[in-house]
Amino acid sequence: MEHIVANKDDSLHKVGTQIQNAHEEIQEQKYRLNKLDGELSYFENQNEQHKNAQSQLFKANEYEYVQGKDNQIKLQDMTVNFSKLEQDEKAVGYEIDRLKQHSEQMLKDQIDLQAEVDALDKHMANLNNQ
């Protein structure tokens, strides 16, 4: 009987050791799972930050795109206005040249008229002296 009790004690000791080993293995697995859970949380956080950054970059890109389109339209408007101003400048230049020529002609006509007036004055003076 002592032999049976010793065998049972030995079996209980082995089972206790197995249970202890199983508890240690469970603790190691819990540690690994906690570590993996922490890493997963870290990467989820990083992913969320990355998504937010991508969203902000997308909004900035969209803003830049819209600004670029607006500036392109403004540039086209300015180019049209510039061409119109150049044409207006040429027209004003032509008008100035025409007015200069007209002024020169009027000056010549005035000189000619003054010469005729002087000639008439002399003729009147000659007629008065006779």
N, CA and C of each residue as an Amber inpcrd file, in Angstrom:
protein
   390
   0.8020000  -1.1660000   0.0000000   0.0000000   0.0000000   0.0000000
   0.8630000   1.2540000   0.0000000   1.8950000   1.2180000   0.7200000
   2.8040000   2.3600000   0.7320000   3.3510000   2.6050000  -0.6540000
   3.5460000   1.5370000  -1.3430000   4.0470000   1.6470000  -2.7020000
   3.0140000   2.3400000  -3.5840000   1.7460000   2.0140000  -3.4150000
   0.6720000   2.6270000  -4.2110000   0.5670000   4.1020000  -3.8500000
   0.6690000   4.3950000  -2.5430000   0.5890000   5.7920000  -2.0950000
   1.7860000   6.5590000  -2.6400000   2.9550000   5.9340000  -2.6410000
   4.1510000   6.5870000  -3.1680000   3.9880000   6.8410000  -4.6530000
   3.4190000   5.8470000  -5.3670000   3.1710000   6.0330000  -6.8160000
   2.1810000   7.1710000  -7.0430000   1.1460000   7.1970000  -6.2030000
   0.1400000   8.2580000  -6.3360000   0.7690000   9.6140000  -6.0200000
   1.6030000   9.6720000  -4.9570000   2.2890000  10.9270000  -4.6270000
   3.1950000  11.3590000  -5.7760000   3.8890000  10.3690000  -6.3380000
   4.7760000  10.6500000  -7.4660000   3.9630000  11.1420000  -8.6570000
   2.8220000  10.5010000  -8.9160000   1.9460000  10.9050000 -10.0260000
   1.3930000  12.3020000  -9.7720000   0.9850000  12.5470000  -8.5120000
   0.4730000  13.8750000  -8.1720000   1.5590000  14.9400000  -8.3290000
   2.7720000  14.5820000  -7.9390000   3.8920000  15.5080000  -8.0780000
   4.1410000  15.8200000  -9.5570000   4.0970000  14.7660000 -10.4080000
   4.3000000  14.9570000 -11.8490000   3.1810000  15.8200000 -12.4420000
   1.9350000  15.5230000 -12.0130000   0.8000000  16.3090000 -12.5070000
   0.9310000  17.7540000 -12.0240000   1.3600000  17.9470000 -10.7730000
   1.5680000  19.2960000 -10.2300000   2.6260000  20.0330000 -11.0270000
   3.7040000  19.3200000 -11.3730000   4.7680000  19.9190000 -12.1830000
   4.2330000  20.2810000 -13.5630000   3.4330000  19.3930000 -14.1370000
   2.8520000  19.6700000 -15.4560000   1.9190000  20.8860000 -15.3890000
   1.1380000  20.9240000 -14.2980000   0.2330000  22.0730000 -14.1220000
   1.0460000  23.3560000 -13.9820000   2.1150000  23.2870000 -13.1880000
   2.9910000  24.4540000 -12.9990000   3.5960000  24.8790000 -14.3330000
   4.0680000  23.9100000 -15.1060000   4.6400000  24.2100000 -16.4250000
   3.5810000  24.8230000 -17.3470000   2.3570000  24.2840000 -17.2700000
   1.2720000  24.8140000 -18.0930000   0.9540000  26.2570000 -17.6910000
   0.9660000  26.5440000 -16.3610000   0.7360000  27.9140000 -15.8850000
   1.8330000  28.8530000 -16.3740000   3.0720000  28.3720000 -16.3240000
   4.1860000  29.1910000 -16.8100000   4.0370000  29.4630000 -18.3100000
   3.6470000  28.4230000 -19.0590000   3.4370000  28.5860000 -20.5080000
   2.2940000  29.5660000 -20.7690000   1.2290000  29.4680000 -19.9590000
   0.1010000  30.3980000 -20.0980000   0.5610000  31.8250000 -19.8210000
   1.3870000  31.9950000 -18.7700000   1.9000000  33.3310000 -18.4330000
   2.7650000  33.8860000 -19.5680000   3.6060000  33.0150000 -20.1510000
   4.4400000  33.4480000 -21.2770000   3.5670000  33.8570000 -22.4640000
   2.5250000  33.0660000 -22.7350000   1.6290000  33.3800000 -23.8510000
   0.8690000  34.6890000 -23.5810000   0.4410000  34.8890000 -22.3140000
  -0.2260000  36.1410000 -21.9580000   0.7190000  37.3240000 -22.1680000
   1.9930000  37.1390000 -21.7540000   2.9920000  38.1940000 -21.9300000
   3.1630000  38.5090000 -23.4200000   3.2880000  37.4500000 -24.2320000
   3.4560000  37.6460000 -25.6830000   2.2180000  38.3290000 -26.2880000
   1.0300000  37.8750000 -25.8460000  -0.1990000  38.4850000 -26.3590000
  -0.2990000  39.9580000 -25.9630000   0.0690000  40.2630000 -24.7100000
   0.0640000  41.6620000 -24.2670000   1.0570000  42.4930000 -25.0750000
   2.2290000  41.8980000 -25.3120000   3.2510000  42.5910000 -26.1030000
   2.7380000  42.8210000 -27.5300000   2.1420000  41.7840000 -28.1370000
   1.5870000  41.9180000 -29.4860000   0.4340000  42.9190000 -29.5080000
  -0.3800000  42.9040000 -28.4460000  -1.4780000  43.8550000 -28.3550000
  -0.9390000  45.2850000 -28.2950000   0.1330000  45.4870000 -27.5260000
   0.7690000  46.8090000 -27.4520000   1.3220000  47.2350000 -28.8070000
   1.9770000  46.2930000 -29.4960000   2.5140000  46.6060000 -30.8220000
   1.3830000  46.9220000 -31.7980000   0.3010000  46.1350000 -31.7050000
  -0.8450000  46.3700000 -32.5780000  -1.4410000  47.7540000 -32.3150000
  -1.5640000  48.1220000 -31.0440000  -2.0840000  49.4500000 -30.6980000
  -1.1730000  50.5400000 -31.2550000   0.1380000  50.3290000 -31.1310000
   1.1040000  51.3000000 -31.6600000   0.9130000  51.4710000 -33.1650000
   0.8330000  50.3490000 -33.8910000   0.6980000  50.4310000 -35.3460000
  -0.6670000  50.9860000 -35.7660000  -1.7090000  50.6740000 -34.9880000
  -3.0120000  51.2700000 -35.2860000  -2.9590000  52.7790000 -35.0940000
  -2.2840000  53.2190000 -34.0380000  -2.1120000  54.6490000 -33.7860000
  -1.3100000  55.2940000 -34.9170000  -0.2270000  54.6260000 -35.3110000
   0.5830000  55.1420000 -36.4210000  -0.2420000  55.2140000 -37.7040000
  -1.0550000  54.1900000 -37.9360000  -1.9060000  54.1710000 -39.1260000
  -2.9050000  55.3250000 -39.0950000  -3.4810000  55.5740000 -37.9350000
  -4.4400000  56.6790000 -37.8000000  -3.7540000  58.0170000 -38.0590000
  -2.5440000  58.1820000 -37.5070000  -1.7910000  59.4120000 -37.7570000
  -1.4640000  59.5480000 -39.2410000  -1.1050000  58.4390000 -39.8580000
  -0.7890000  58.4500000 -41.2890000  -2.0320000  58.8320000 -42.1040000
  -3.1880000  58.2710000 -41.7190000  -4.4290000  58.6110000 -42.4260000
  -4.7360000  60.0960000 -42.2810000  -4.5510000  60.6300000 -41.0640000
  -4.7960000  62.0570000 -40.8410000  -3.8450000  62.9070000 -41.6710000
  -2.5730000  62.5050000 -41.6910000  -1.5880000  63.2460000 -42.4910000
  -1.9450000  63.1800000 -43.9700000  -2.3430000  62.0020000 -44.4410000
  -2.7370000  61.8560000 -45.8450000  -3.9600000  62.7200000 -46.1530000
  -4.8960000  62.7730000 -45.2230000  -6.0920000  63.5960000 -45.4150000
  -5.7120000  65.0700000 -45.5170000  -4.8120000  65.5090000 -44.6290000
  -4.3650000  66.9010000 -44.6730000  -3.6060000  67.1830000 -45.9630000
  -2.7630000  66.2410000 -46.3810000  -2.0290000  66.4250000 -47.6360000
  -2.9830000  66.4660000 -48.8220000  -4.0070000  65.6330000 -48.7840000
  -4.9910000  65.6350000 -49.8650000  -5.7070000  66.9850000 -49.9240000
  -6.1070000  67.4950000 -48.7460000  -6.7800000  68.7960000 -48.7070000
  -5.8470000  69.9010000 -49.2040000  -4.5830000  69.8500000 -48.7740000
  -3.6190000  70.8520000 -49.2340000  -3.4120000  70.7440000 -50.7390000
  -3.3290000  69.5220000 -51.2350000  -3.1520000  69.3110000 -52.6720000
  -4.3610000  69.8310000 -53.4390000  -5.5510000  69.5490000 -52.9150000
  -6.7770000  70.0230000 -53.5620000  -6.8140000  71.5500000 -53.5660000
  -6.4100000  72.1680000 -52.4450000  -6.3600000  73.6260000 -52.3600000
  -5.3810000  74.1850000 -53.3870000  -4.1870000  73.5860000 -53.4620000
  -3.1770000  74.0340000 -54.4270000  -3.6820000  73.8760000 -55.8560000
  -4.3890000  72.7840000 -56.1130000  -4.9310000  72.5450000 -57.4560000
  -5.9430000  73.6330000 -57.8170000  -6.8470000  73.9300000 -56.8760000
  -7.8620000  74.9610000 -57.1190000  -7.1900000  76.3220000 -57.2900000
  -6.1950000  76.6130000 -56.4360000  -5.4650000  77.8730000 -56.5650000
  -4.7780000  77.9620000 -57.9250000  -4.1880000  76.8530000 -58.3520000
  -3.5220000  76.8240000 -59.6550000  -4.4980000  77.1070000 -60.7780000
  -5.6740000  76.4840000 -60.7160000  -6.6970000  76.7300000 -61.7440000
  -7.1490000  78.1900000 -61.7090000  -7.3880000  78.7160000 -60.5010000
  -7.7900000  80.1210000 -60.3780000  -6.7150000  81.0460000 -60.9400000
  -5.4630000  80.7590000 -60.6050000  -4.3630000  81.5860000 -61.0960000
  -4.2140000  81.4720000 -62.6060000  -4.4890000  80.2980000 -63.1480000
  -4.4310000  80.1230000 -64.5960000  -5.5010000  80.9860000 -65.2700000
  -6.6970000  81.0080000 -64.6970000  -7.7710000  81.8490000 -65.2360000
  -7.3950000  83.3250000 -65.1090000  -6.8360000  83.7020000 -63.9470000
  -6.4080000  85.0900000 -63.7610000  -5.3310000  85.4620000 -64.7730000
  -4.3980000  84.5430000 -65.0100000  -3.3370000  84.7970000 -65.9840000
  -3.9240000  85.0050000 -67.3750000  -4.8870000  84.1740000 -67.7450000
  -5.5290000  84.3380000 -69.0530000  -6.2310000  85.6890000 -69.1380000
  -6.9480000  86.0700000 -68.0780000  -7.6140000  87.3770000 -68.0610000
  -6.5970000  88.5040000 -68.1730000  -5.4990000  88.3830000 -67.4330000
  -4.4680000  89.4170000 -67.4700000  -3.8090000  89.4850000 -68.8470000
  -3.6300000  88.3320000 -69.4760000  -3.0400000  88.3060000 -70.8140000
  -3.9560000  89.0140000 -71.8050000  -5.2580000  88.7480000 -71.7010000
  -6.2290000  89.4240000 -72.5720000  -6.2060000  90.9270000 -72.3060000
  -6.2080000  91.3130000 -71.0300000  -6.1700000  92.7360000 -70.6800000
  -4.8810000  93.3860000 -71.1640000  -3.7760000  92.6680000 -71.0310000
  -2.4890000  93.1970000 -71.4770000  -2.5040000  93.4190000 -72.9830000
  -3.0340000  92.4580000 -73.7300000  -3.1280000  92.6080000 -75.1890000
  -4.0000000  93.8070000 -75.5450000  -5.1100000  93.9540000 -74.8250000
  -5.9940000  95.0980000 -75.0700000  -5.2620000  96.3960000 -74.7680000
  -4.5270000  96.4340000 -73.6550000  -3.7780000  97.6470000 -73.3100000
  -2.7010000  97.9470000 -74.3480000  -2.0460000  96.9080000 -74.8610000
  -1.0490000  97.1250000 -75.9120000  -1.7010000  97.7150000 -77.1550000
  -2.8740000  97.1760000 -77.5310000  -3.5950000  97.7110000 -78.6900000
  -4.0180000  99.1550000 -78.4340000  -4.5030000  99.4190000 -77.2140000
  -4.8830000 100.7900000 -76.8620000  -3.6750000 101.7160000 -76.9290000
  -2.5210000 101.2160000 -76.4550000  -1.2980000 102.0150000 -76.4880000
  -0.9120000 102.3340000 -77.9340000  -1.0090000 101.3490000 -78.8170000
  -0.7070000 101.5900000 -80.2320000  -1.6780000 102.6010000 -80.8190000
  -2.9700000 102.4500000 -80.4850000  -3.9780000 103.3840000 -80.9960000
  -3.7000000 104.7950000 -80.4980000  -3.3400000 104.9260000 -79.2270000
  -3.0120000 106.2380000 -78.6710000  -1.7710000 106.7880000 -79.3650000
  -0.7880000 105.9150000 -79.6050000   0.4220000 106.3420000 -80.3210000
   0.0900000 106.8580000 -81.7100000  -0.7760000 106.1340000 -82.4120000
  -1.1950000 106.5980000 -83.7450000  -1.9320000 107.9310000 -83.6420000
  -2.7970000 108.0540000 -82.6460000  -3.5490000 109.2980000 -82.4600000
  -2.6080000 110.4480000 -82.1340000  -1.6060000 110.1880000 -81.2920000
  -0.6200000 111.2220000 -80.9550000   0.1350000 111.6430000 -82.2070000
   0.5690000 110.6620000 -83.0120000   1.2710000 110.9910000 -84.2580000
   0.3730000 111.8190000 -85.1750000  -0.9030000 111.4320000 -85.2870000
  -1.8370000 112.1750000 -86.1260000  -2.0170000 113.5980000 -85.5970000
  -2.1320000 113.7260000 -84.2460000  -2.2790000 115.0620000 -83.6610000
  -1.0160000 115.8980000 -83.8480000   0.1580000 115.2630000 -83.7680000
   1.4140000 115.9910000 -84.0130000   1.4410000 116.5170000 -85.4440000
   1.0760000 115.6370000 -86.3870000   1.0520000 116.0600000 -87.7880000
   0.0350000 117.1840000 -87.9910000  -1.1200000 117.0500000 -87.3600000
  -2.1460000 118.0850000 -87.4670000  -1.6430000 119.3950000 -86.8550000
  -0.9740000 119.2780000 -85.6810000  -0.4280000 120.4780000 -85.0320000
   0.6370000 121.1220000 -85.9070000   1.4980000 120.3050000 -86.4990000
   2.5310000 120.8390000 -87.3910000   1.8860000 121.5380000 -88.5870000
   0.8460000 120.9110000 -89.1480000   0.1460000 121.5240000 -90.2840000
  -0.5110000 122.8300000 -89.8610000  -1.1320000 122.8310000 -88.6530000
  -1.7620000 124.0600000 -88.1670000  -0.7160000 125.1450000 -87.9450000
   0.4740000 124.7580000 -87.4320000   1.5570000 125.7220000 -87.2300000
   2.0070000 126.2940000 -88.5750000   2.1460000 125.4230000 -89.5750000
   2.5190000 125.8890000 -90.9230000   1.4320000 126.8080000 -91.4760000
   0.1730000 126.3890000 -91.2930000  -0.9330000 127.2280000 -91.7680000
  -0.9430000 128.5720000 -91.0540000  -0.6340000 128.5670000 -89.7430000
  -0.5950000 129.8090000 -88.9750000   0.5260000 130.7060000 -89.4920000
   1.6890000 130.0970000 -89.7730000   2.8170000 130.8770000 -90.3090000
   2.4320000 131.4620000 -91.6680000   1.8140000 130.6030000 -92.5170000
   1.3810000 131.0870000 -93.8310000   0.3390000 132.1960000 -93.6780000
  -0.6050000 132.0190000 -92.7620000  -1.6350000 133.0190000 -92.5300000
  -1.0200000 134.3140000 -92.0170000  -0.0420000 134.1660000 -91.0990000
   0.6290000 135.3560000 -90.5690000   1.3740000 136.0730000 -91.6920000
   1.9810000 135.2900000 -92.5960000   2.6810000 135.9040000 -93.7330000
   1.6820000 136.6490000 -94.6150000   0.4920000 136.0640000 -94.8270000
  -0.5320000 136.7380000 -95.6280000  -1.0270000 137.9930000 -94.9260000
  -1.2120000 137.9120000 -93.5940000  -1.6350000 139.0850000 -92.8230000
  -0.5820000 140.1770000 -92.9330000   0.6980000 139.7840000 -92.7740000
   1.7840000 140.7670000 -92.8920000   1.7850000 141.3860000 -94.2910000
   1.5800000 140.5380000 -95.2990000   1.5580000 141.0490000 -96.6770000
   0.3820000 142.0040000 -96.8700000  -0.7920000 141.6460000 -96.2880000
  -1.9500000 142.5290000 -96.3940000  -1.7210000 143.8320000 -95.6380000
  -1.0650000 143.7310000 -94.4710000  -0.7430000 144.9440000 -93.7080000
   0.1590000 145.8630000 -94.5290000   1.1670000 145.2820000 -95.1790000
   2.0700000 146.0770000 -96.0200000   1.2900000 146.6880000 -97.1900000
   0.4150000 145.8620000 -97.7800000  -0.3650000 146.3590000 -98.9090000
  -1.2750000 147.5000000 -98.4580000  -1.8960000 147.3500000 -97.2780000
  -2.7520000 148.3980000 -96.7300000  -1.9360000 149.6520000 -96.4330000
  -0.7230000 149.4310000 -95.8950000   0.1450000 150.5700000 -95.5900000
   0.5210000 151.2830000 -96.8870000   0.8130000 150.5100000 -97.9290000
   1.1650000 151.1090000 -99.2230000  -0.0360000 151.8680000 -99.7950000
  -1.2290000 151.2900000 -99.6480000  -2.4130000 151.9590000-100.1640000
  -2.7070000 153.2370000 -99.3840000  -2.4590000 153.1990000 -98.1010000
  -2.6940000 154.3750000 -97.2600000  -1.6700000 155.4630000 -97.5630000
  -0.4740000 155.0680000 -97.9500000   0.5850000 156.0270000 -98.2430000
   0.3770000 156.6330000 -99.6330000  -0.3750000 156.0990000-100.4470000
  -0.5490000 156.6340000-101.8010000  -1.5750000 157.6700000-101.8260000
